[in-house]
Amino acid sequence: MTNAEASMAETGGGRPDDYDMILDPRVQESIGRSLKAHYDDIVNAPVPDKFLVLLAQLEAQEQRAAEGSRPDERG
């Protein structure tokens, strides 16, 4: 039996997707810290100028569409 097999508990059926992986709590903590660090880097990264331009264009288009669908209030 390999280490990978030893750290898996069979839940029935014998198919690969019927196994639950059991990780050492220290490994889980390490993975969690690493994922949080990567997430924080992405969240704190500046939005690229190209996206800001596209968002501004979309906003302007939505405003024009909303103004075009309003009834004329001059009445």
N, C-alpha and C positions, 0 to 999 in steps of 0.2 A: 504494500500500500504506500502511495506517495504522500508527501506532506500535504499537497493540495487535497487529496482524497481524505486524508485524516482530518482536515479542518472543515470538511463538509459533512453535514448530517443529512442522511437520506430521509425524505419526507414521504416517499411512496412512489411506486411506478418504475423507478430506475432510470427515467429519462433525465438528461442534463438539467432541464428547467424545473425538475422536481427536487433540486438540492438547495439548501440554504447555506450561504457562506458565513462562517463564523470568524470574525476578525478579532485580533487582540485589541483590547481597549486602547493601548498606546498607539497602535496603528490607526485606529479610528480617530483618535485625537490629532494625530499628525496630519492625516488626510483632511480633517475638518479645518485645522489651522491653515493649511495650504490653500484649500478652496476659498476660505474667507479672505485670505490675502489677495488671491487672484480676483475675487469679486470686488473687493475694495479698490483695487487698481483700475478695474474697468469702470466702476461707478464714478470714480474721481477723475477719470480721463476727460479731457475737453472734447466737446462735440465738434467733429470736423466741420469746417466752413461750408463744404458742399452740402451737408445735411441741413445746416442752418438756412442756406439759400433755398433748398427744396421745401423746408417747412414754411418759410415766409411765402413762397409761391403758392403753396397749398392753402395757407390761411387767407391770402388775398383772393384766391379763386372761390373759396367757401363764402367769404364775405360778399363777393359779387353775386354769387348764386342766391344767397339769402336776401340781398337787396332786390334782386330781380323777381323774387317770388312774393314780395310784399305787395299788398294792394296800394294803389296810388292814394295818398292821404290829402291831396290838395283839394279835394272835393266839393 
